[in-house]
Amino acid sequence: MDDRWLSVDEISEYLGVSKDTVYTWISAKGMPAHRVGRLWKFKRDEVDGWVKSGGAADRQHVDAGGKEGR
């Protein structure tokens, strides 16, 4: 079982988002992350649960052109 702590690079690759998005989700959406010194670390099962519960869901719809809709 792979239960090691993941870095920002690894969790962003795992989720298919940018590192900037990960940092935004930590500060604005309560993404489960743990500070180890200057670094953020993640447990995959905690992040999976957060995503499944809708933690990463957008509040607004964004169309293919990048414009926000209601």
PDB file of N, CA, C and O in Angstrom:
ATOM      1  N   MET A   1       0.845  -1.186   0.000  1.00  0.00           N
ATOM      2  CA  MET A   1       0.000   0.000   0.000  1.00  0.00           C
ATOM      3  C   MET A   1       0.883   1.239   0.000  1.00  0.00           C
ATOM      4  O   MET A   1       1.822   1.342   0.790  1.00  0.00           O
ATOM      5  N   ASP A   2       0.577   2.179  -0.891  1.00  0.00           N
ATOM      6  CA  ASP A   2       1.356   3.406  -1.001  1.00  0.00           C
ATOM      7  C   ASP A   2       0.663   4.500  -0.203  1.00  0.00           C
ATOM      8  O   ASP A   2      -0.249   5.161  -0.701  1.00  0.00           O
ATOM      9  N   ASP A   3       1.104   4.687   1.049  1.00  0.00           N
ATOM     10  CA  ASP A   3       0.464   5.653   1.934  1.00  0.00           C
ATOM     11  C   ASP A   3       1.421   6.787   2.276  1.00  0.00           C
ATOM     12  O   ASP A   3       1.345   7.350   3.368  1.00  0.00           O
ATOM     13  N   ARG A   4       2.318   7.130   1.360  1.00  0.00           N
ATOM     14  CA  ARG A   4       3.298   8.163   1.649  1.00  0.00           C
ATOM     15  C   ARG A   4       2.696   9.548   1.405  1.00  0.00           C
ATOM     16  O   ARG A   4       1.667   9.689   0.744  1.00  0.00           O
ATOM     17  N   TRP A   5       3.351  10.546   1.943  1.00  0.00           N
ATOM     18  CA  TRP A   5       2.941  11.931   1.740  1.00  0.00           C
ATOM     19  C   TRP A   5       3.316  12.371   0.328  1.00  0.00           C
ATOM     20  O   TRP A   5       4.405  12.055  -0.151  1.00  0.00           O
ATOM     21  N   LEU A   6       2.426  13.092  -0.337  1.00  0.00           N
ATOM     22  CA  LEU A   6       2.666  13.576  -1.691  1.00  0.00           C
ATOM     23  C   LEU A   6       3.002  15.063  -1.670  1.00  0.00           C
ATOM     24  O   LEU A   6       2.519  15.804  -0.814  1.00  0.00           O
ATOM     25  N   SER A   7       3.825  15.488  -2.608  1.00  0.00           N
ATOM     26  CA  SER A   7       4.206  16.891  -2.740  1.00  0.00           C
ATOM     27  C   SER A   7       3.172  17.637  -3.588  1.00  0.00           C
ATOM     28  O   SER A   7       2.265  17.024  -4.151  1.00  0.00           O
ATOM     29  N   VAL A   8       3.313  18.955  -3.674  1.00  0.00           N
ATOM     30  CA  VAL A   8       2.441  19.759  -4.527  1.00  0.00           C
ATOM     31  C   VAL A   8       2.566  19.302  -5.979  1.00  0.00           C
ATOM     32  O   VAL A   8       1.562  19.169  -6.678  1.00  0.00           O
ATOM     33  N   ASP A   9       3.796  19.062  -6.431  1.00  0.00           N
ATOM     34  CA  ASP A   9       3.996  18.582  -7.804  1.00  0.00           C
ATOM     35  C   ASP A   9       3.253  17.273  -8.044  1.00  0.00           C
ATOM     36  O   ASP A   9       2.581  17.110  -9.063  1.00  0.00           O
ATOM     37  N   GLU A  10       3.375  16.347  -7.107  1.00  0.00           N
ATOM     38  CA  GLU A  10       2.750  15.038  -7.278  1.00  0.00           C
ATOM     39  C   GLU A  10       1.229  15.106  -7.220  1.00  0.00           C
ATOM     40  O   GLU A  10       0.553  14.445  -8.009  1.00  0.00           O
ATOM     41  N   ILE A  11       0.677  15.900  -6.292  1.00  0.00           N
ATOM     42  CA  ILE A  11      -0.780  15.965  -6.182  1.00  0.00           C
ATOM     43  C   ILE A  11      -1.379  16.720  -7.369  1.00  0.00           C
ATOM     44  O   ILE A  11      -2.479  16.395  -7.815  1.00  0.00           O
ATOM     45  N   SER A  12      -0.668  17.719  -7.882  1.00  0.00           N
ATOM     46  CA  SER A  12      -1.175  18.431  -9.061  1.00  0.00           C
ATOM     47  C   SER A  12      -1.187  17.515 -10.275  1.00  0.00           C
ATOM     48  O   SER A  12      -2.123  17.555 -11.073  1.00  0.00           O
ATOM     49  N   GLU A  13      -0.161  16.693 -10.420  1.00  0.00           N
ATOM     50  CA  GLU A  13      -0.122  15.725 -11.523  1.00  0.00           C
ATOM     51  C   GLU A  13      -1.217  14.679 -11.347  1.00  0.00           C
ATOM     52  O   GLU A  13      -1.891  14.325 -12.314  1.00  0.00           O
ATOM     53  N   TYR A  14      -1.401  14.186 -10.136  1.00  0.00           N
ATOM     54  CA  TYR A  14      -2.427  13.186  -9.836  1.00  0.00           C
ATOM     55  C   TYR A  14      -3.829  13.701 -10.181  1.00  0.00           C
ATOM     56  O   TYR A  14      -4.654  12.963 -10.719  1.00  0.00           O
ATOM     57  N   LEU A  15      -4.089  14.980  -9.865  1.00  0.00           N
ATOM     58  CA  LEU A  15      -5.411  15.557 -10.114  1.00  0.00           C
ATOM     59  C   LEU A  15      -5.544  16.155 -11.510  1.00  0.00           C
ATOM     60  O   LEU A  15      -6.651  16.456 -11.956  1.00  0.00           O
ATOM     61  N   GLY A  16      -4.423  16.328 -12.197  1.00  0.00           N
ATOM     62  CA  GLY A  16      -4.463  16.892 -13.548  1.00  0.00           C
ATOM     63  C   GLY A  16      -4.730  18.388 -13.559  1.00  0.00           C
ATOM     64  O   GLY A  16      -5.393  18.901 -14.461  1.00  0.00           O
ATOM     65  N   VAL A  17      -4.213  19.088 -12.554  1.00  0.00           N
ATOM     66  CA  VAL A  17      -4.366  20.538 -12.470  1.00  0.00           C
ATOM     67  C   VAL A  17      -2.995  21.161 -12.250  1.00  0.00           C
ATOM     68  O   VAL A  17      -2.018  20.461 -11.981  1.00  0.00           O
ATOM     69  N   SER A  18      -2.934  22.493 -12.367  1.00  0.00           N
ATOM     70  CA  SER A  18      -1.657  23.177 -12.170  1.00  0.00           C
ATOM     71  C   SER A  18      -1.340  23.307 -10.682  1.00  0.00           C
ATOM     72  O   SER A  18      -2.215  23.162  -9.828  1.00  0.00           O
ATOM     73  N   LYS A  19      -0.074  23.582 -10.393  1.00  0.00           N
ATOM     74  CA  LYS A  19       0.331  23.828  -9.007  1.00  0.00           C
ATOM     75  C   LYS A  19      -0.375  25.063  -8.466  1.00  0.00           C
ATOM     76  O   LYS A  19      -0.748  25.097  -7.293  1.00  0.00           O
ATOM     77  N   ASP A  20      -0.563  26.079  -9.305  1.00  0.00           N
ATOM     78  CA  ASP A  20      -1.280  27.279  -8.869  1.00  0.00           C
ATOM     79  C   ASP A  20      -2.697  26.947  -8.415  1.00  0.00           C
ATOM     80  O   ASP A  20      -3.189  27.509  -7.436  1.00  0.00           O
ATOM     81  N   THR A  21      -3.348  26.034  -9.125  1.00  0.00           N
ATOM     82  CA  THR A  21      -4.698  25.609  -8.736  1.00  0.00           C
ATOM     83  C   THR A  21      -4.667  24.927  -7.379  1.00  0.00           C
ATOM     84  O   THR A  21      -5.542  25.169  -6.547  1.00  0.00           O
ATOM     85  N   VAL A  22      -3.679  24.085  -7.144  1.00  0.00           N
ATOM     86  CA  VAL A  22      -3.551  23.413  -5.840  1.00  0.00           C
ATOM     87  C   VAL A  22      -3.412  24.449  -4.736  1.00  0.00           C
ATOM     88  O   VAL A  22      -4.092  24.348  -3.714  1.00  0.00           O
ATOM     89  N   TYR A  23      -2.546  25.443  -4.916  1.00  0.00           N
ATOM     90  CA  TYR A  23      -2.361  26.474  -3.894  1.00  0.00           C
ATOM     91  C   TYR A  23      -3.656  27.266  -3.664  1.00  0.00           C
ATOM     92  O   TYR A  23      -3.985  27.611  -2.529  1.00  0.00           O
ATOM     93  N   THR A  24      -4.379  27.547  -4.742  1.00  0.00           N
ATOM     94  CA  THR A  24      -5.666  28.249  -4.616  1.00  0.00           C
ATOM     95  C   THR A  24      -6.659  27.405  -3.840  1.00  0.00           C
ATOM     96  O   THR A  24      -7.360  27.915  -2.967  1.00  0.00           O
ATOM     97  N   TRP A  25      -6.726  26.109  -4.154  1.00  0.00           N
ATOM     98  CA  TRP A  25      -7.660  25.225  -3.455  1.00  0.00           C
ATOM     99  C   TRP A  25      -7.319  25.113  -1.975  1.00  0.00           C
ATOM    100  O   TRP A  25      -8.223  25.005  -1.147  1.00  0.00           O
ATOM    101  N   ILE A  26      -6.042  25.136  -1.625  1.00  0.00           N
ATOM    102  CA  ILE A  26      -5.647  25.082  -0.210  1.00  0.00           C
ATOM    103  C   ILE A  26      -6.185  26.316   0.515  1.00  0.00           C
ATOM    104  O   ILE A  26      -6.794  26.201   1.579  1.00  0.00           O
ATOM    105  N   SER A  27      -5.959  27.495  -0.067  1.00  0.00           N
ATOM    106  CA  SER A  27      -6.315  28.730   0.629  1.00  0.00           C
ATOM    107  C   SER A  27      -7.792  29.086   0.526  1.00  0.00           C
ATOM    108  O   SER A  27      -8.355  29.635   1.473  1.00  0.00           O
ATOM    109  N   ALA A  28      -8.430  28.787  -0.599  1.00  0.00           N
ATOM    110  CA  ALA A  28      -9.807  29.255  -0.810  1.00  0.00           C
ATOM    111  C   ALA A  28     -10.871  28.183  -0.651  1.00  0.00           C
ATOM    112  O   ALA A  28     -12.030  28.503  -0.386  1.00  0.00           O
ATOM    113  N   LYS A  29     -10.506  26.925  -0.806  1.00  0.00           N
ATOM    114  CA  LYS A  29     -11.525  25.875  -0.806  1.00  0.00           C
ATOM    115  C   LYS A  29     -11.304  24.799   0.240  1.00  0.00           C
ATOM    116  O   LYS A  29     -12.022  23.799   0.259  1.00  0.00           O
ATOM    117  N   GLY A  30     -10.325  24.987   1.107  1.00  0.00           N
ATOM    118  CA  GLY A  30     -10.129  24.051   2.203  1.00  0.00           C
ATOM    119  C   GLY A  30      -9.607  22.684   1.805  1.00  0.00           C
ATOM    120  O   GLY A  30      -9.919  21.682   2.448  1.00  0.00           O
ATOM    121  N   MET A  31      -8.818  22.643   0.751  1.00  0.00           N
ATOM    122  CA  MET A  31      -8.216  21.374   0.344  1.00  0.00           C
ATOM    123  C   MET A  31      -7.379  20.826   1.498  1.00  0.00           C
ATOM    124  O   MET A  31      -6.586  21.563   2.083  1.00  0.00           O
ATOM    125  N   PRO A  32      -7.541  19.539   1.837  1.00  0.00           N
ATOM    126  CA  PRO A  32      -6.762  18.985   2.947  1.00  0.00           C
ATOM    127  C   PRO A  32      -5.277  18.917   2.619  1.00  0.00           C
ATOM    128  O   PRO A  32      -4.854  18.178   1.731  1.00  0.00           O
ATOM    129  N   ALA A  33      -4.498  19.698   3.349  1.00  0.00           N
ATOM    130  CA  ALA A  33      -3.060  19.783   3.142  1.00  0.00           C
ATOM    131  C   ALA A  33      -2.405  20.002   4.492  1.00  0.00           C
ATOM    132  O   ALA A  33      -3.012  20.565   5.403  1.00  0.00           O
ATOM    133  N   HIS A  34      -1.188  19.562   4.613  1.00  0.00           N
ATOM    134  CA  HIS A  34      -0.457  19.653   5.877  1.00  0.00           C
ATOM    135  C   HIS A  34       0.866  20.344   5.632  1.00  0.00           C
ATOM    136  O   HIS A  34       1.600  19.994   4.708  1.00  0.00           O
ATOM    137  N   ARG A  35       1.168  21.319   6.455  1.00  0.00           N
ATOM    138  CA  ARG A  35       2.408  22.072   6.330  1.00  0.00           C
ATOM    139  C   ARG A  35       3.528  21.307   7.025  1.00  0.00           C
ATOM    140  O   ARG A  35       3.410  20.961   8.200  1.00  0.00           O
ATOM    141  N   VAL A  36       4.605  21.044   6.308  1.00  0.00           N
ATOM    142  CA  VAL A  36       5.793  20.404   6.864  1.00  0.00           C
ATOM    143  C   VAL A  36       6.945  21.363   6.579  1.00  0.00           C
ATOM    144  O   VAL A  36       7.517  21.365   5.489  1.00  0.00           O
ATOM    145  N   GLY A  37       7.270  22.172   7.575  1.00  0.00           N
ATOM    146  CA  GLY A  37       8.250  23.231   7.339  1.00  0.00           C
ATOM    147  C   GLY A  37       7.670  24.232   6.363  1.00  0.00           C
ATOM    148  O   GLY A  37       6.601  24.793   6.606  1.00  0.00           O
ATOM    149  N   ARG A  38       8.367  24.462   5.258  1.00  0.00           N
ATOM    150  CA  ARG A  38       7.888  25.379   4.220  1.00  0.00           C
ATOM    151  C   ARG A  38       7.057  24.678   3.163  1.00  0.00           C
ATOM    152  O   ARG A  38       6.482  25.335   2.296  1.00  0.00           O
ATOM    153  N   LEU A  39       6.984  23.363   3.218  1.00  0.00           N
ATOM    154  CA  LEU A  39       6.343  22.578   2.156  1.00  0.00           C
ATOM    155  C   LEU A  39       4.930  22.158   2.520  1.00  0.00           C
ATOM    156  O   LEU A  39       4.618  21.952   3.693  1.00  0.00           O
ATOM    157  N   TRP A  40       4.082  22.032   1.516  1.00  0.00           N
ATOM    158  CA  TRP A  40       2.753  21.445   1.678  1.00  0.00           C
ATOM    159  C   TRP A  40       2.836  19.976   1.313  1.00  0.00           C
ATOM    160  O   TRP A  40       3.463  19.616   0.317  1.00  0.00           O
ATOM    161  N   LYS A  41       2.209  19.126   2.111  1.00  0.00           N
ATOM    162  CA  LYS A  41       2.162  17.686   1.854  1.00  0.00           C
ATOM    163  C   LYS A  41       0.717  17.215   1.914  1.00  0.00           C
ATOM    164  O   LYS A  41      -0.117  17.822   2.586  1.00  0.00           O
ATOM    165  N   PHE A  42       0.430  16.133   1.209  1.00  0.00           N
ATOM    166  CA  PHE A  42      -0.938  15.649   1.036  1.00  0.00           C
ATOM    167  C   PHE A  42      -1.006  14.142   1.213  1.00  0.00           C
ATOM    168  O   PHE A  42      -0.070  13.421   0.868  1.00  0.00           O
ATOM    169  N   LYS A  43      -2.118  13.679   1.751  1.00  0.00           N
ATOM    170  CA  LYS A  43      -2.444  12.258   1.785  1.00  0.00           C
ATOM    171  C   LYS A  43      -3.465  12.017   0.685  1.00  0.00           C
ATOM    172  O   LYS A  43      -4.502  12.679   0.635  1.00  0.00           O
ATOM    173  N   ARG A  44      -3.174  11.078  -0.187  1.00  0.00           N
ATOM    174  CA  ARG A  44      -4.025  10.824  -1.343  1.00  0.00           C
ATOM    175  C   ARG A  44      -5.467  10.523  -0.938  1.00  0.00           C
ATOM    176  O   ARG A  44      -6.397  11.014  -1.577  1.00  0.00           O
ATOM    177  N   ASP A  45      -5.672   9.718   0.122  1.00  0.00           N
ATOM    178  CA  ASP A  45      -7.041   9.359   0.514  1.00  0.00           C
ATOM    179  C   ASP A  45      -7.818  10.566   1.032  1.00  0.00           C
ATOM    180  O   ASP A  45      -9.028  10.648   0.819  1.00  0.00           O
ATOM    181  N   GLU A  46      -7.149  11.512   1.712  1.00  0.00           N
ATOM    182  CA  GLU A  46      -7.817  12.725   2.177  1.00  0.00           C
ATOM    183  C   GLU A  46      -8.245  13.596   0.993  1.00  0.00           C
ATOM    184  O   GLU A  46      -9.355  14.127   0.970  1.00  0.00           O
ATOM    185  N   VAL A  47      -7.354  13.732   0.016  1.00  0.00           N
ATOM    186  CA  VAL A  47      -7.658  14.541  -1.162  1.00  0.00           C
ATOM    187  C   VAL A  47      -8.767  13.879  -1.978  1.00  0.00           C
ATOM    188  O   VAL A  47      -9.660  14.566  -2.474  1.00  0.00           O
ATOM    189  N   ASP A  48      -8.722  12.566  -2.121  1.00  0.00           N
ATOM    190  CA  ASP A  48      -9.787  11.852  -2.846  1.00  0.00           C
ATOM    191  C   ASP A  48     -11.147  12.097  -2.196  1.00  0.00           C
ATOM    192  O   ASP A  48     -12.127  12.360  -2.894  1.00  0.00           O
ATOM    193  N   GLY A  49     -11.214  12.015  -0.888  1.00  0.00           N
ATOM    194  CA  GLY A  49     -12.461  12.256  -0.169  1.00  0.00           C
ATOM    195  C   GLY A  49     -12.956  13.682  -0.346  1.00  0.00           C
ATOM    196  O   GLY A  49     -14.154  13.917  -0.501  1.00  0.00           O
ATOM    197  N   TRP A  50     -12.030  14.634  -0.321  1.00  0.00           N
ATOM    198  CA  TRP A  50     -12.380  16.043  -0.509  1.00  0.00           C
ATOM    199  C   TRP A  50     -12.942  16.278  -1.908  1.00  0.00           C
ATOM    200  O   TRP A  50     -13.941  16.981  -2.065  1.00  0.00           O
ATOM    201  N   VAL A  51     -12.310  15.696  -2.920  1.00  0.00           N
ATOM    202  CA  VAL A  51     -12.792  15.851  -4.293  1.00  0.00           C
ATOM    203  C   VAL A  51     -14.170  15.207  -4.434  1.00  0.00           C
ATOM    204  O   VAL A  51     -15.074  15.813  -5.010  1.00  0.00           O
ATOM    205  N   LYS A  52     -14.343  13.990  -3.916  1.00  0.00           N
ATOM    206  CA  LYS A  52     -15.624  13.288  -4.023  1.00  0.00           C
ATOM    207  C   LYS A  52     -16.749  14.027  -3.329  1.00  0.00           C
ATOM    208  O   LYS A  52     -17.903  13.931  -3.746  1.00  0.00           O
ATOM    209  N   SER A  53     -16.431  14.766  -2.271  1.00  0.00           N
ATOM    210  CA  SER A  53     -17.462  15.514  -1.539  1.00  0.00           C
ATOM    211  C   SER A  53     -17.789  16.854  -2.200  1.00  0.00           C
ATOM    212  O   SER A  53     -18.637  17.598  -1.709  1.00  0.00           O
ATOM    213  N   GLY A  54     -17.123  17.159  -3.304  1.00  0.00           N
ATOM    214  CA  GLY A  54     -17.408  18.386  -4.040  1.00  0.00           C
ATOM    215  C   GLY A  54     -16.506  19.546  -3.690  1.00  0.00           C
ATOM    216  O   GLY A  54     -16.776  20.675  -4.098  1.00  0.00           O
ATOM    217  N   GLY A  55     -15.446  19.303  -2.948  1.00  0.00           N
ATOM    218  CA  GLY A  55     -14.554  20.377  -2.530  1.00  0.00           C
ATOM    219  C   GLY A  55     -13.896  21.129  -3.669  1.00  0.00           C
ATOM    220  O   GLY A  55     -13.605  22.319  -3.543  1.00  0.00           O
ATOM    221  N   ALA A  56     -13.658  20.449  -4.781  1.00  0.00           N
ATOM    222  CA  ALA A  56     -12.976  21.089  -5.910  1.00  0.00           C
ATOM    223  C   ALA A  56     -13.957  21.616  -6.948  1.00  0.00           C
ATOM    224  O   ALA A  56     -13.538  22.169  -7.965  1.00  0.00           O
ATOM    225  N   ALA A  57     -15.255  21.453  -6.709  1.00  0.00           N
ATOM    226  CA  ALA A  57     -16.261  21.856  -7.693  1.00  0.00           C
ATOM    227  C   ALA A  57     -16.270  23.363  -7.877  1.00  0.00           C
ATOM    228  O   ALA A  57     -16.129  24.122  -6.919  1.00  0.00           O
ATOM    229  N   ASP A  58     -16.437  23.783  -9.125  1.00  0.00           N
ATOM    230  CA  ASP A  58     -16.561  25.210  -9.427  1.00  0.00           C
ATOM    231  C   ASP A  58     -17.909  25.710  -8.949  1.00  0.00           C
ATOM    232  O   ASP A  58     -18.911  24.999  -9.026  1.00  0.00           O
ATOM    233  N   ARG A  59     -17.927  26.923  -8.459  1.00  0.00           N
ATOM    234  CA  ARG A  59     -19.182  27.549  -8.033  1.00  0.00           C
ATOM    235  C   ARG A  59     -19.916  28.158  -9.224  1.00  0.00           C
ATOM    236  O   ARG A  59     -21.135  28.324  -9.190  1.00  0.00           O
ATOM    237  N   GLN A  60     -19.161  28.494 -10.287  1.00  0.00           N
ATOM    238  CA  GLN A  60     -19.744  29.083 -11.480  1.00  0.00           C
ATOM    239  C   GLN A  60     -19.385  28.231 -12.677  1.00  0.00           C
ATOM    240  O   GLN A  60     -18.348  27.569 -12.698  1.00  0.00           O
ATOM    241  N   HIS A  61     -20.249  28.255 -13.668  1.00  0.00           N
ATOM    242  CA  HIS A  61     -19.982  27.529 -14.906  1.00  0.00           C
ATOM    243  C   HIS A  61     -19.062  28.383 -15.787  1.00  0.00           C
ATOM    244  O   HIS A  61     -19.269  29.589 -15.919  1.00  0.00           O
ATOM    245  N   VAL A  62     -18.059  27.760 -16.381  1.00  0.00           N
ATOM    246  CA  VAL A  62     -17.167  28.438 -17.313  1.00  0.00           C
ATOM    247  C   VAL A  62     -17.298  27.730 -18.654  1.00  0.00           C
ATOM    248  O   VAL A  62     -17.074  26.523 -18.752  1.00  0.00           O
ATOM    249  N   ASP A  63     -17.670  28.505 -19.713  1.00  0.00           N
ATOM    250  CA  ASP A  63     -17.852  27.862 -21.004  1.00  0.00           C
ATOM    251  C   ASP A  63     -16.499  27.618 -21.680  1.00  0.00           C
ATOM    252  O   ASP A  63     -15.452  27.993 -21.153  1.00  0.00           O
ATOM    253  N   ALA A  64     -16.542  26.988 -22.851  1.00  0.00           N
ATOM    254  CA  ALA A  64     -15.313  26.599 -23.533  1.00  0.00           C
ATOM    255  C   ALA A  64     -14.440  27.802 -23.887  1.00  0.00           C
ATOM    256  O   ALA A  64     -13.226  27.660 -24.038  1.00  0.00           O
ATOM    257  N   GLY A  65     -15.032  28.957 -24.017  1.00  0.00           N
ATOM    258  CA  GLY A  65     -14.270  30.159 -24.342  1.00  0.00           C
ATOM    259  C   GLY A  65     -13.651  30.821 -23.136  1.00  0.00           C
ATOM    260  O   GLY A  65     -12.955  31.828 -23.264  1.00  0.00           O
ATOM    261  N   GLY A  66     -13.902  30.252 -21.942  1.00  0.00           N
ATOM    262  CA  GLY A  66     -13.317  30.794 -20.734  1.00  0.00           C
ATOM    263  C   GLY A  66     -14.154  31.874 -20.093  1.00  0.00           C
ATOM    264  O   GLY A  66     -13.727  32.483 -19.112  1.00  0.00           O
ATOM    265  N   LYS A  67     -15.368  32.132 -20.637  1.00  0.00           N
ATOM    266  CA  LYS A  67     -16.233  33.163 -20.065  1.00  0.00           C
ATOM    267  C   LYS A  67     -17.144  32.555 -19.017  1.00  0.00           C
ATOM    268  O   LYS A  67     -17.675  31.459 -19.192  1.00  0.00           O
ATOM    269  N   GLU A  68     -17.315  33.279 -17.935  1.00  0.00           N
ATOM    270  CA  GLU A  68     -18.155  32.783 -16.856  1.00  0.00           C
ATOM    271  C   GLU A  68     -19.623  32.987 -17.212  1.00  0.00           C
ATOM    272  O   GLU A  68     -20.016  33.992 -17.805  1.00  0.00           O
ATOM    273  N   GLY A  69     -20.400  32.007 -16.831  1.00  0.00           N
ATOM    274  CA  GLY A  69     -21.854  32.093 -17.020  1.00  0.00           C
ATOM    275  C   GLY A  69     -22.545  31.894 -15.709  1.00  0.00           C
ATOM    276  O   GLY A  69     -21.895  31.723 -14.678  1.00  0.00           O
ATOM    277  N   ARG A  70     -23.848  31.914 -15.731  1.00  0.00           N
ATOM    278  CA  ARG A  70     -24.626  31.733 -14.496  1.00  0.00           C
ATOM    279  C   ARG A  70     -25.406  30.457 -14.548  1.00  0.00           C
ATOM    280  O   ARG A  70     -26.121  30.131 -13.601  1.00  0.00           O
TER     281      ARG A  70
END
